[in-house]
Amino acid sequence: MGESTVIAHALLTIVAVTMASIFAGIAIFSSYEIGNSLQSIYKSISDKMRTEVTLVYIVYDEANNLYRVYLKNTGLTPMTNIENMEVFLGPYGGELDYYTYNTTGGQGTWSYVEYGTQDGVWEVGELIELVLNPPSAYSNPVKLILVTPTGAKMSFVEPAG
């Protein structure tokens, strides 16, 4: 009986050490995953807070029935994936139209032109021109809402000159 007790204790010790090792591994892996998640959330919030756009000018091009919106990146970080920006335009106090990104044009679409290095990155201090194809001209003043790829929302009211 003494021998079987020693074997039982040895097996229980091995099982206990194995279980503790598994638990420790899971705890370390989980803390690593939580750390990565928190770091990702922090970066997203930081990018959003460091994003700022300044409206320079809006003009309605009557001959081509389009709006040209000049914007400057006055934030602290460059923006990539500009084509993922959400754009809304319409009369102030009225319903705004949602514009989708399309380089070939068409009613209800927008595209952009970079002034500076044309590399698809909206650098800090760089000017871009949004070209919006409205269903028709809006009454002045017009309201523009942008949601940047970082999630920052900006709203502007300006007469279209």
Phi, psi and omega in degrees: 000330180295321181293317181293328178292318179296317179296318179297316178297320180296315179296317178297322178295316179298315179298317181295317179295319178297314180297318179297320179295317179296314179300316180298318178298317179295318180297316179295315179298316180296318179294325176296315179296317179297317178300316178295319179296314179297321178296319178295317178297316179300315180297318179298314179293320180297315178299319180297317181289334181271002181266128175211138179235138177247128175283124180267314188192144171237132177226141175263121178269095186297323182298325182252003183049059176211157177257137174248121183244121181258123184232146178238136176281104180252016179277198182252002184218144174291156179245133174251172179056046181304326181296347177272003179290142177266132184233129176231137178214145178177182180289140178299130181087355179246188180283134179268147176266141176269132181248137178257151181285128177200119183286343182270355177087193183115152182304133179080018180240164175221156173216178181218158176233128177271135172253114188128214179287119182271082184234010180079006177244124180272093184290158175299130180087354182274143179262136171233156176244121172270134177248113183250133180256095185278164174294326176195173179293148178260154174287150180277150351283163178255155178245133179240129174239130177241138168240112185287166177301338178276352179099000178285134181253131178229141182233135182226142172237128186203140171288137178278113183278000000 
